[in-house]
Amino acid sequence: MHAAGPVRAHGSRGDAPFDVIVLAGGRASRLGGVDKAALKLAGERLVDRVVRASRIAGASRIIVVGPESAGTGADVVLREDPEFAGPLAGIAAGIVEVTAAQVWVLACDLEYPERVCTVLGKDHARAQAEGRSAAEADGTLLVDSAGRAQWLAASYRSAAVAEACAGLGDGVLNAPVKRALAGLKLRELHVPAALAADIDTPESLAEARRRADQPG
């Protein structure tokens, strides 16, 4: 584990604080095994775009799970053990560093991280205003227009994630995220498919770059 710099406790614009886990340690096999986090879109690394969007949204603490080079803008960077053990193992590693009651889990390859953070941020503020309790929900999950649950574009109750991961033990290794998190009580926010789009193939990278170059 490496502390990448001083913790910047921004808070969440007057609401209860939240931390963010950014997953950046995958093999990117569909992209030919490149370092996905280091790929650039509009001149900025994918991982840095997600970290920046999280800061703007008001994250108190950002934990990047991936190679040390991916965590230059984070408060903490660490690796799952063993490396390349999948996103659930990354969440299990990152949740240990979370100090806030709420945690957002974000993939490093979101094409529109600022839009995802805006949606989660509004929901976070609404939850505080409505006084939602842990008994009502363990978090909020984005679901795209095709009905796909976006486990890596979601807000969770930190204790619920920690308990679910701990309950699986080594079962978090190379396992789908839903193995641990599908059992949580999650609210669904339905969003357009494009909002939650990720960049995991050469074609999606080329399309994202084409869109980024378009004016407006």
C-alpha positions as CSV (number, residue, x, y, z in Angstrom):
1,M,0.0,0.0,0.0
2,H,1.2,3.5,-0.8
3,A,-0.1,6.8,0.4
4,A,-0.1,9.0,-2.7
5,G,-0.4,12.3,-0.9
6,P,-2.2,14.0,2.0
7,V,-5.8,13.1,2.5
8,R,-7.9,15.9,1.1
9,A,-11.1,15.9,3.2
10,H,-13.4,17.8,0.8
11,G,-16.6,16.3,2.2
12,S,-19.7,16.1,-0.1
13,R,-21.0,19.7,-0.3
14,G,-22.5,19.7,3.1
15,D,-23.8,16.1,3.1
16,A,-22.4,13.1,4.9
17,P,-18.9,12.2,3.6
18,F,-18.2,9.4,1.2
19,D,-15.0,7.7,0.0
20,V,-14.4,6.3,-3.5
21,I,-12.7,3.1,-4.6
22,V,-11.4,3.3,-8.2
23,L,-10.7,-0.1,-9.7
24,A,-7.7,0.1,-12.0
25,G,-5.9,-3.2,-11.7
26,G,-7.4,-5.4,-14.4
27,R,-5.6,-7.2,-17.1
28,A,-7.5,-5.4,-19.9
29,S,-7.4,-8.7,-21.9
30,R,-10.0,-7.4,-24.4
31,L,-7.7,-4.4,-25.0
32,G,-4.7,-6.6,-25.7
33,G,-3.4,-6.6,-22.2
34,V,-2.4,-2.9,-22.1
35,D,-2.4,-0.8,-19.0
36,K,-6.0,0.4,-19.3
37,A,-5.8,3.0,-16.6
38,A,-3.0,4.7,-18.5
39,L,-4.9,5.0,-21.8
40,K,-5.7,8.5,-22.7
41,L,-8.9,10.1,-23.7
42,A,-8.9,13.8,-24.6
43,G,-5.3,14.0,-23.4
44,E,-6.0,12.6,-19.9
45,R,-5.4,9.2,-18.5
46,L,-8.6,7.2,-17.9
47,V,-7.9,6.7,-14.2
48,D,-7.1,10.4,-13.7
49,R,-10.5,11.3,-15.3
50,V,-12.3,9.2,-12.7
51,V,-10.2,10.5,-9.8
52,R,-10.8,14.1,-10.9
53,A,-14.6,13.5,-11.3
54,S,-14.6,12.0,-7.8
55,R,-12.8,15.0,-6.3
56,I,-15.3,17.4,-8.0
57,A,-18.2,15.4,-6.6
58,G,-16.7,15.9,-3.1
59,A,-15.1,12.6,-2.2
60,S,-13.3,12.7,1.2
61,R,-10.8,9.9,0.4
62,I,-10.0,8.2,-2.9
63,I,-8.5,4.7,-3.0
64,V,-7.1,3.5,-6.3
65,V,-6.7,-0.3,-6.5
66,G,-4.1,-0.9,-9.2
67,P,-0.5,-0.4,-10.0
68,E,1.3,2.4,-8.2
69,S,1.5,4.4,-11.4
70,A,-2.3,4.6,-11.5
71,G,-2.6,6.2,-8.1
72,T,-0.8,9.5,-8.6
73,G,-3.9,11.5,-7.9
74,A,-5.3,9.4,-5.1
75,D,-5.0,9.4,-1.4
76,V,-4.1,5.7,-1.3
77,V,-3.0,3.3,-3.9
78,L,-2.8,-0.5,-3.3
79,R,-3.1,-3.8,-5.0
80,E,-5.4,-6.7,-4.5
81,D,-3.6,-9.9,-3.4
82,P,-2.9,-11.7,-5.6
83,E,-2.7,-9.2,-8.4
84,F,-5.2,-9.5,-11.3
85,A,-7.6,-11.4,-9.0
86,G,-10.6,-9.5,-10.4
87,P,-12.8,-6.5,-9.5
88,L,-14.3,-8.2,-6.4
89,A,-10.9,-8.9,-5.0
90,G,-10.1,-5.2,-5.7
91,I,-13.1,-4.1,-3.8
92,A,-12.3,-6.3,-0.9
93,A,-8.8,-4.8,-0.8
94,G,-10.0,-1.2,-1.1
95,I,-12.8,-1.4,1.4
96,V,-10.2,-1.9,4.2
97,E,-9.0,1.7,3.6
98,V,-12.5,3.2,3.5
99,T,-13.3,5.4,6.5
100,A,-16.6,7.0,5.5
101,A,-19.9,5.3,6.0
102,Q,-20.6,5.5,2.3
103,V,-18.4,4.3,-0.5
104,W,-18.7,4.8,-4.3
105,V,-17.1,2.0,-6.4
106,L,-16.1,3.2,-9.9
107,A,-14.3,1.5,-12.8
108,C,-11.3,3.3,-14.1
109,D,-12.6,3.0,-17.7
110,L,-15.9,4.9,-17.4
111,E,-16.3,7.0,-20.6
112,Y,-18.3,9.7,-18.7
113,P,-17.1,9.6,-15.1
114,E,-18.3,13.1,-14.4
115,R,-21.8,12.2,-15.4
116,V,-21.8,9.1,-13.3
117,C,-20.5,11.1,-10.3
118,T,-23.2,13.8,-10.9
119,V,-25.9,11.2,-10.8
120,L,-24.5,9.4,-7.7
121,G,-23.9,12.8,-6.0
122,K,-27.5,13.9,-6.5
123,D,-28.7,10.6,-5.1
124,H,-26.3,10.9,-2.2
125,A,-27.6,14.4,-1.4
126,R,-31.2,13.3,-1.7
127,A,-30.6,10.3,0.6
128,Q,-29.3,12.7,3.3
129,A,-32.2,15.1,2.8
130,E,-34.7,12.3,3.1
131,G,-32.9,10.7,6.0
132,R,-32.7,7.3,4.4
133,S,-31.6,4.7,6.9
134,A,-29.4,1.6,6.5
135,A,-32.5,-0.4,7.1
136,E,-34.0,0.9,3.9
137,A,-31.1,0.3,1.5
138,D,-27.4,-0.7,1.4
139,G,-26.8,1.6,-1.6
140,T,-27.7,2.8,-5.0
141,L,-26.9,0.9,-8.2
142,L,-27.0,2.4,-11.7
143,V,-28.9,0.2,-14.2
144,D,-28.6,1.0,-17.9
145,S,-31.4,1.1,-20.4
146,A,-30.5,-2.4,-21.5
147,G,-31.2,-3.7,-18.0
148,R,-27.5,-4.2,-17.1
149,A,-26.6,-3.6,-13.5
150,Q,-23.5,-1.4,-13.3
151,W,-21.8,-2.8,-10.2
152,L,-18.8,-0.6,-10.8
153,A,-20.8,2.6,-11.0
154,A,-22.6,2.5,-7.7
155,S,-22.8,3.8,-4.1
156,Y,-22.8,1.4,-1.2
157,R,-23.0,1.4,2.5
158,S,-19.3,0.7,3.5
159,A,-20.1,-1.7,6.3
160,A,-22.4,-3.8,4.1
161,V,-19.6,-4.1,1.5
162,A,-17.0,-5.0,4.1
163,E,-19.3,-7.6,5.7
164,A,-20.2,-9.2,2.3
165,C,-16.5,-9.4,1.2
166,A,-15.4,-10.8,4.6
167,G,-18.1,-13.4,4.4
168,L,-16.7,-14.8,1.2
169,G,-13.1,-14.9,2.4
170,D,-10.9,-16.2,-0.5
171,G,-14.1,-16.5,-2.5
172,V,-13.6,-13.0,-3.7
173,L,-10.8,-14.1,-5.9
174,N,-11.6,-14.2,-9.6
175,A,-15.3,-14.0,-8.8
176,P,-17.9,-11.7,-10.3
177,V,-18.8,-8.6,-8.2
178,K,-22.4,-9.7,-7.9
179,R,-21.3,-12.8,-5.9
180,A,-20.9,-10.5,-2.9
181,L,-23.0,-7.5,-3.7
182,A,-26.1,-9.0,-5.2
183,G,-27.3,-9.9,-1.7
184,L,-27.4,-6.2,-0.6
185,K,-30.5,-4.2,-0.5
186,L,-29.9,-1.8,-3.4
187,R,-32.0,0.9,-4.9
188,E,-31.8,1.0,-8.7
189,L,-31.4,4.2,-10.7
190,H,-32.1,3.7,-14.3
191,V,-29.9,5.7,-16.7
192,P,-29.2,5.8,-20.4
193,A,-26.8,3.1,-21.6
194,A,-24.3,5.8,-22.8
195,L,-24.1,7.4,-19.4
196,A,-22.6,4.2,-17.8
197,A,-20.5,3.2,-20.9
198,D,-17.1,1.8,-20.3
199,I,-14.0,1.5,-22.5
200,D,-13.0,-2.1,-22.6
201,T,-12.4,-2.9,-26.3
202,P,-10.3,-1.3,-29.1
203,E,-13.6,-0.4,-30.8
204,S,-15.1,1.4,-27.7
205,L,-11.8,3.2,-27.2
206,A,-11.8,4.4,-30.8
207,E,-15.5,5.5,-30.5
208,A,-14.8,7.3,-27.2
209,R,-11.9,9.2,-28.8
210,R,-14.0,10.1,-31.8
211,R,-16.7,11.5,-29.6
212,A,-14.2,13.4,-27.5
213,D,-12.9,15.1,-30.6
214,Q,-16.3,16.3,-31.7
215,P,-17.1,19.9,-30.8
216,G,-19.8,20.5,-28.3
